[in-house]
Amino acid sequence: MGPKSSLLYLPLVWPLGMESRLPGIKVKYLFLAWLGVFVGSWVVYMHYSSYSELCRGHVCQMIICDQYKKGIISGSTCKDLCEEHTLVFQQCLSSSPSQQVYRGLWKEKEVIIKCGIEDAFKADSNPDAVPRRDLVLFDKPTRGTSMDEFREMLLNFLKANLGDQMSLAALVNQIITTADVNKDGKVSLAEAKSIWALLHLNEFLLMLSLHEKEHTSKLLGHCGDLYVTEKIPHNSLYGTNVPHFFQPLLPSAIHRIIHQWFAPAWPRRAKIAIGLLEFVEEIFHGTYGNFYICETSFKNVGYNDKYDFKMVNLRKVATEMTIRGFLKGRHCEQNVDCTYGKDCMATCDKLMKQCKSDMVQPNLAKVCGLLQDYLLYGAPFDMKEELQKQLQTCMTLSGLASQMEVHHSLVLNNLKTLLWKKISNTKYS
């Protein structure tokens, strides 16, 4: 063959070589595209398949209005919900089928609507049927109960859940006032049944117990065991939350970057943190006893448009009596067996194989752990080292706060003072 035939051969070989590689490249990208479609479809499917189970506001409304029309229950929002339809369920915020949470409108004002669906009725073969729960949930007090007997019922209930506090008589009066919807100075059987059912919801009891505190959302009304609270504009410390169905797909580093992007300016974060520290102070030896934060997460705490701290989810806060009741006589092998909620951990007596009632970490230590990344990111250079040092000291607090009350208060006040000095006399204060 001469030179010409060689030149003719070369261009024929080049396309043939590429053709042998193209199938591999095509398969690779086709696989990646298929994987992307599969993961996306799975996420969408899981989201929408769980929606019907998680979001059953229509069932809540059906149950409540059925009981209201029968005269079994009462409440300040019953007429608006069941007759005038000026209280309307909107966006579903539920994270559990038995605890229904919705953003709603009440007379054109944004609110949060909360109600519960008992496990017994979740299992109903017809989920849209109206469950007959009047004999289960609204069973007390019974007809013929006097006002004095009802007061005694309330007082005994509060002693069992909050401890034998001197201030409980005042809380009983407040409960009676809340129950008396028509303000006639009396409590009807329907009003009594409604408030009694509500008191058995942990968050409602805590809202009444902490009603004087500025860091909890305000109770606006109720109907049976459904209740309405003010809407907190920002329901996360960082101002935004990654949708729950995307969370498992994103690495923790990506979560952190997203939070840093959307977080308020550092001075505003400092103001929010001061409010959170004040809340810890308020629930430690408060008017109605001690309370423990049992899931210290940025998702359970938020702030309003003025950057004042607000506790978003009081369901994750427990009374000392509740935790003591949980731990009493509980078998354990190690401390983790003595955990109430996610992080209210007590010590385990390994000799007796039983839980003690002493918390391993006080509220303050857990809150400082939550605030570490929140405050150190973007902190002013001239205070960052001191801030880090104080947060580390705070995070090492352990044991019962009541046994180290002076040290606990000193650490808390030092941290508050450091933050306040930096933002006082500025537009952020």
C-alpha positions as CSV (number, residue, x, y, z in Angstrom):
1,M,0.0,0.0,0.0
2,G,1.1,3.5,-0.8
3,P,0.8,6.7,1.2
4,K,-2.6,7.5,-0.2
5,S,-4.1,4.3,1.0
6,S,-2.7,5.0,4.5
7,L,-4.3,8.4,4.6
8,L,-7.6,6.9,3.5
9,Y,-7.4,4.3,6.3
10,L,-6.9,6.8,9.1
11,P,-10.2,8.7,8.9
12,L,-12.0,5.3,8.8
13,V,-10.3,4.0,11.9
14,W,-11.1,7.3,14.0
15,P,-14.9,7.0,13.8
16,L,-14.7,3.3,14.4
17,G,-12.7,3.9,17.7
18,M,-15.2,6.5,18.9
19,E,-18.1,4.2,18.1
20,S,-16.6,1.5,20.3
21,R,-16.5,4.0,23.3
22,L,-19.9,5.7,22.8
23,P,-22.1,2.8,24.0
24,G,-20.2,2.9,27.4
25,I,-20.6,6.7,27.7
26,K,-24.3,6.4,26.8
27,V,-24.9,3.7,29.3
28,K,-23.2,5.7,32.1
29,Y,-25.3,8.8,31.5
30,L,-28.5,6.9,30.9
31,F,-27.9,5.1,34.3
32,L,-27.3,8.4,36.1
33,A,-30.4,9.9,34.5
34,W,-32.4,6.9,35.5
35,L,-31.1,7.0,39.0
36,G,-32.0,10.7,39.3
37,V,-35.5,10.0,38.1
38,F,-35.9,7.0,40.4
39,V,-34.7,8.9,43.5
40,G,-36.9,11.9,42.6
41,S,-39.9,9.7,42.1
42,W,-39.3,7.9,45.3
43,V,-39.1,11.1,47.3
44,V,-42.3,12.4,45.7
45,Y,-44.1,9.1,46.3
46,M,-43.0,8.9,49.9
47,H,-44.0,12.5,50.5
48,Y,-47.5,12.2,49.0
49,S,-48.2,8.6,50.2
50,S,-47.6,9.8,53.8
51,Y,-49.6,13.0,53.3
52,S,-53.0,11.3,53.6
53,E,-51.8,9.6,56.9
54,L,-50.2,12.6,58.4
55,C,-52.7,15.2,57.4
56,R,-56.2,14.4,58.6
57,G,-57.5,17.8,59.5
58,H,-60.9,17.0,58.0
59,V,-61.2,14.1,60.4
60,C,-60.3,16.4,63.4
61,Q,-62.9,18.9,62.3
62,M,-65.5,16.3,61.7
63,I,-65.0,14.8,65.2
64,I,-65.0,18.1,67.0
65,C,-68.1,19.5,65.2
66,D,-69.9,16.3,65.8
67,Q,-69.3,16.5,69.5
68,Y,-70.1,20.2,69.6
69,K,-73.5,19.7,67.8
70,K,-74.4,17.1,70.3
71,G,-73.7,19.5,73.2
72,I,-70.9,17.3,74.6
73,I,-68.2,19.9,74.3
74,S,-67.8,23.7,74.2
75,G,-65.2,26.3,73.5
76,S,-64.5,29.8,72.3
77,T,-63.8,28.8,68.7
78,C,-66.6,26.2,68.2
79,K,-69.1,28.5,66.5
80,D,-66.4,29.9,64.2
81,L,-65.2,26.4,63.3
82,C,-68.5,24.5,63.0
83,E,-71.1,27.1,62.1
84,E,-69.7,30.3,60.6
85,H,-66.6,28.6,59.1
86,T,-64.4,31.6,59.9
87,L,-61.8,29.2,61.4
88,V,-60.3,27.4,58.5
89,F,-57.6,24.7,58.2
90,Q,-54.9,25.5,55.6
91,Q,-51.3,24.1,55.2
92,C,-50.6,20.8,57.0
93,L,-47.6,20.9,59.4
94,S,-48.2,17.5,61.1
95,S,-45.2,15.3,61.9
96,S,-47.4,12.6,63.5
97,P,-50.8,11.2,62.5
98,S,-52.0,11.4,66.1
99,Q,-50.9,15.1,66.5
100,Q,-52.5,17.2,63.9
101,V,-51.0,20.6,63.3
102,Y,-52.1,23.1,60.7
103,R,-51.5,26.6,59.7
104,G,-54.9,28.2,59.5
105,L,-57.0,31.4,59.2
106,W,-59.2,32.7,62.0
107,K,-61.2,35.7,61.0
108,E,-58.5,36.5,58.3
109,K,-55.7,36.3,60.9
110,E,-53.0,33.6,60.5
111,V,-53.0,31.1,63.4
112,I,-51.9,27.6,64.3
113,I,-54.6,24.9,64.8
114,K,-53.7,21.8,66.8
115,C,-55.8,18.7,67.6
116,G,-55.2,15.0,68.4
117,I,-56.6,11.8,66.9
118,E,-56.4,8.9,69.3
119,D,-54.7,5.7,68.2
120,A,-57.9,3.8,68.7
121,F,-59.6,5.9,66.0
122,K,-56.6,5.9,63.6
123,A,-57.1,2.1,63.2
124,D,-60.8,2.6,62.2
125,S,-61.4,0.7,59.0
126,N,-63.1,3.8,57.6
127,P,-60.8,6.8,58.2
128,D,-63.5,9.3,57.2
129,A,-66.1,7.9,59.6
130,V,-66.9,10.0,62.7
131,P,-65.5,8.1,65.6
132,R,-67.6,7.8,68.7
133,R,-65.0,9.1,71.2
134,D,-67.3,11.0,73.5
135,L,-67.3,8.1,76.0
136,V,-63.5,7.9,75.9
137,L,-62.1,11.4,75.7
138,F,-64.9,13.5,77.1
139,D,-65.8,11.2,80.0
140,K,-65.0,13.5,82.9
141,P,-66.4,15.2,84.8
142,T,-69.7,13.4,85.0
143,R,-73.1,14.9,85.3
144,G,-73.9,15.9,88.9
145,T,-70.3,17.0,89.6
146,S,-70.4,20.2,91.7
147,M,-68.2,23.2,91.2
148,D,-66.3,22.4,94.4
149,E,-65.7,18.8,93.3
150,F,-64.5,20.0,89.9
151,R,-62.0,22.4,91.6
152,E,-60.7,19.5,93.7
153,M,-60.3,17.4,90.5
154,L,-58.3,20.1,88.9
155,L,-56.1,20.7,92.0
156,N,-55.3,16.9,92.4
157,F,-54.5,16.7,88.6
158,L,-52.1,19.6,88.9
159,K,-50.4,18.2,92.0
160,A,-49.8,15.0,90.2
161,N,-48.4,16.7,87.1
162,L,-46.7,19.8,88.5
163,G,-45.9,18.8,92.1
164,D,-47.5,20.2,95.3
165,Q,-46.8,23.9,94.6
166,M,-48.2,26.7,96.8
167,S,-49.2,28.5,93.6
168,L,-51.5,25.9,92.2
169,A,-54.7,27.5,93.6
170,A,-54.0,30.5,91.3
171,L,-53.6,28.1,88.3
172,V,-56.9,26.4,89.1
173,N,-58.6,29.8,89.0
174,Q,-57.0,30.5,85.6
175,I,-58.2,27.2,84.2
176,I,-61.7,27.9,85.4
177,T,-61.6,31.3,83.7
178,T,-60.4,29.7,80.4
179,A,-63.1,27.1,80.6
180,D,-65.9,29.7,81.2
181,V,-66.3,30.5,77.5
182,N,-69.6,32.5,77.9
183,K,-68.2,34.4,80.9
184,D,-71.3,33.8,83.1
185,G,-69.2,33.0,86.1
186,K,-70.2,29.3,85.9
187,V,-68.7,26.3,84.2
188,S,-71.2,24.1,82.3
189,L,-70.7,20.3,81.9
190,A,-69.6,20.8,78.2
191,E,-67.1,23.5,79.2
192,A,-65.7,21.3,82.0
193,K,-65.4,18.3,79.8
194,S,-63.5,20.3,77.2
195,I,-61.0,21.9,79.6
196,W,-60.4,18.5,81.3
197,A,-59.6,16.9,77.9
198,L,-57.3,19.8,77.0
199,L,-55.3,19.6,80.3
200,H,-54.3,16.0,79.4
201,L,-52.4,17.4,76.4
202,N,-48.9,18.1,77.6
203,E,-48.4,21.3,75.5
204,F,-51.7,22.8,76.6
205,L,-50.9,22.3,80.2
206,L,-47.5,23.9,79.7
207,M,-49.0,26.8,77.8
208,L,-51.3,27.6,80.8
209,S,-48.4,27.0,83.3
210,L,-46.1,29.4,81.4
211,H,-48.7,31.9,80.2
212,E,-47.0,34.8,82.0
213,K,-43.8,34.2,80.1
214,E,-43.2,36.2,77.0
215,H,-41.3,33.4,75.3
216,T,-44.2,31.0,74.7
217,S,-46.9,31.3,72.0
218,K,-50.3,32.7,73.1
219,L,-53.3,30.6,73.5
220,L,-56.1,32.2,71.4
221,G,-59.0,29.8,71.8
222,H,-60.2,26.2,71.9
223,C,-63.1,23.9,71.0
224,G,-63.2,20.5,72.8
225,D,-59.6,19.3,72.7
226,L,-58.8,21.4,69.6
227,Y,-56.9,24.6,70.4
228,V,-55.7,27.6,68.5
229,T,-52.4,29.5,69.1
230,E,-50.7,32.5,67.6
231,K,-48.5,31.8,64.6
232,I,-44.8,32.3,65.2
233,P,-43.4,33.8,62.0
234,H,-40.0,31.9,62.1
235,N,-40.3,28.4,63.5
236,S,-36.5,27.6,63.4
237,L,-33.5,29.3,64.9
238,Y,-32.1,29.6,61.5
239,G,-35.2,31.1,59.9
240,T,-35.7,28.2,57.5
241,N,-36.0,24.5,57.5
242,V,-35.1,22.0,54.7
243,P,-38.3,20.1,53.8
244,H,-38.3,16.9,55.8
245,F,-38.5,14.6,52.8
246,F,-35.2,16.1,51.5
247,Q,-33.3,16.0,54.8
248,P,-32.1,12.3,54.5
249,L,-30.7,13.0,51.0
250,L,-28.5,16.0,52.1
251,P,-25.2,15.6,54.0
252,S,-24.8,17.5,57.3
253,A,-22.3,19.9,55.7
254,I,-25.0,21.0,53.2
255,H,-27.5,21.5,56.0
256,R,-25.0,23.7,57.8
257,I,-24.3,25.8,54.7
258,I,-28.0,26.3,54.0
259,H,-28.6,27.4,57.7
260,Q,-25.7,29.8,57.5
261,W,-27.1,31.4,54.3
262,F,-30.5,32.0,55.7
263,A,-29.7,32.8,59.3
264,P,-30.3,36.3,60.6
265,A,-27.4,38.7,61.0
266,W,-25.2,37.9,64.0
267,P,-26.5,40.7,66.3
268,R,-30.0,39.5,65.7
269,R,-28.9,35.9,66.5
270,A,-27.4,37.2,69.7
271,K,-30.8,38.8,70.7
272,I,-32.6,35.6,69.9
273,A,-30.0,33.6,72.0
274,I,-30.5,36.0,75.0
275,G,-34.3,35.2,74.8
276,L,-33.6,31.5,74.8
277,L,-31.3,31.8,77.8
278,E,-34.1,33.8,79.6
279,F,-36.5,31.0,78.8
280,V,-34.1,28.5,80.4
281,E,-34.0,30.8,83.5
282,E,-37.8,31.0,83.6
283,I,-38.5,27.3,83.6
284,F,-35.8,26.6,86.2
285,H,-37.6,26.8,89.6
286,G,-40.5,28.6,88.0
287,T,-43.8,29.5,89.5
288,Y,-45.2,26.0,88.9
289,G,-42.1,23.9,89.4
290,N,-39.2,22.7,87.2
291,F,-39.5,22.0,83.5
292,Y,-37.0,20.1,81.2
293,I,-36.4,20.6,77.5
294,C,-36.3,17.0,76.3
295,E,-35.5,17.6,72.6
296,T,-33.0,20.4,72.2
297,S,-33.3,21.1,68.5
298,F,-33.2,24.3,66.4
299,K,-36.5,23.1,64.9
300,N,-38.4,23.5,68.2
301,V,-37.3,27.1,68.8
302,G,-37.9,30.2,66.8
303,Y,-38.5,33.9,66.9
304,N,-40.9,36.6,65.8
305,D,-40.5,39.6,63.4
306,K,-38.8,41.6,66.2
307,Y,-36.3,38.8,66.7
308,D,-37.7,38.0,70.1
309,F,-37.2,34.3,71.0
310,K,-40.3,32.1,71.0
311,M,-40.6,28.4,72.0
312,V,-42.3,26.8,69.0
313,N,-43.0,23.3,70.3
314,L,-43.8,22.9,74.0
315,R,-44.6,19.2,73.4
316,K,-40.8,18.6,73.8
317,V,-40.8,20.2,77.2
318,A,-41.7,18.0,80.2
319,T,-42.5,18.7,83.9
320,E,-40.2,17.3,86.6
321,M,-43.1,15.2,87.9
322,T,-43.6,13.6,84.5
323,I,-40.0,12.6,84.2
324,R,-39.9,11.3,87.8
325,G,-42.9,9.2,87.1
326,F,-41.2,7.8,84.0
327,L,-38.0,7.0,85.8
328,K,-39.5,5.6,89.0
329,G,-38.6,1.8,89.3
330,R,-37.4,1.7,85.7
331,H,-35.0,-1.1,84.9
332,C,-31.7,-0.1,83.3
333,E,-28.2,-1.4,82.3
334,Q,-26.7,2.0,81.4
335,N,-27.7,5.7,81.4
336,V,-29.2,5.6,77.9
337,D,-31.9,3.3,79.3
338,C,-33.0,6.1,81.5
339,T,-33.8,8.6,78.7
340,Y,-37.1,10.5,78.5
341,G,-37.8,11.9,75.1
342,K,-34.6,12.3,73.1
343,D,-32.2,13.9,75.5
344,C,-33.6,14.0,79.1
345,M,-31.2,11.4,80.4
346,A,-30.9,10.3,84.0
347,T,-28.2,8.2,85.7
348,C,-28.5,4.4,86.0
349,D,-27.7,2.8,89.4
350,K,-25.8,-0.2,87.9
351,L,-25.8,-2.1,91.2
352,M,-29.5,-1.9,91.7
353,K,-30.3,-1.9,87.9
354,Q,-32.7,1.0,88.3
355,C,-32.8,4.6,87.1
356,K,-32.2,7.4,89.5
357,S,-34.0,10.7,89.1
358,D,-30.9,12.9,88.6
359,M,-30.5,14.4,85.1
360,V,-27.1,14.0,83.5
361,Q,-27.3,17.4,81.8
362,P,-29.3,20.5,82.9
363,N,-31.3,22.5,80.3
364,L,-28.6,25.2,80.2
365,A,-25.8,22.8,79.0
366,K,-28.0,21.4,76.2
367,V,-29.0,24.9,75.1
368,C,-25.4,26.0,75.0
369,G,-24.6,23.0,72.8
370,L,-27.4,24.2,70.4
371,L,-26.1,27.8,70.4
372,Q,-22.4,26.9,69.8
373,D,-22.5,26.9,66.0
374,Y,-25.4,29.4,65.9
375,L,-23.4,32.1,67.8
376,L,-19.8,31.4,66.8
377,Y,-20.5,31.6,63.0
378,G,-19.9,35.3,62.1
379,A,-19.3,36.4,65.7
380,P,-17.3,39.7,66.1
381,F,-13.6,39.0,66.2
382,D,-13.0,40.9,69.4
383,M,-15.3,38.6,71.4
384,K,-15.2,35.3,69.6
385,E,-12.6,33.7,71.8
386,E,-14.3,34.7,75.0
387,L,-17.7,33.6,73.6
388,Q,-16.3,30.2,72.7
389,K,-14.7,29.8,76.2
390,Q,-18.0,30.6,77.9
391,L,-20.0,28.3,75.7
392,Q,-17.6,25.5,76.4
393,T,-17.9,26.1,80.2
394,C,-21.6,26.1,79.9
395,M,-21.7,22.8,77.9
396,T,-19.7,21.0,80.6
397,L,-22.4,21.7,83.2
398,S,-23.7,18.4,84.6
399,G,-25.8,17.0,87.4
400,L,-28.9,18.5,89.0
401,A,-29.1,22.2,88.5
402,S,-30.7,22.5,92.0
403,Q,-27.4,21.2,93.5
404,M,-25.3,23.8,91.8
405,E,-27.8,26.7,91.6
406,V,-25.2,29.4,92.1
407,H,-22.8,28.1,89.5
408,H,-25.7,27.5,87.1
409,S,-26.9,31.1,87.5
410,L,-23.4,32.5,87.2
411,V,-22.7,30.8,83.9
412,L,-26.0,31.8,82.5
413,N,-25.7,35.5,83.5
414,N,-22.1,35.7,82.3
415,L,-23.2,34.5,78.8
416,K,-26.2,36.8,78.7
417,T,-24.1,39.8,79.8
418,L,-21.4,39.1,77.1
419,L,-24.0,39.0,74.4
420,W,-26.0,42.0,75.6
421,K,-22.9,44.2,75.9
422,K,-22.2,43.7,72.3
423,I,-25.7,44.6,71.0
424,S,-26.9,47.1,73.6
425,N,-27.3,50.7,72.4
426,T,-27.5,49.5,68.8
427,K,-30.4,49.2,66.4
428,Y,-30.5,45.5,67.2
429,S,-31.3,45.9,70.9
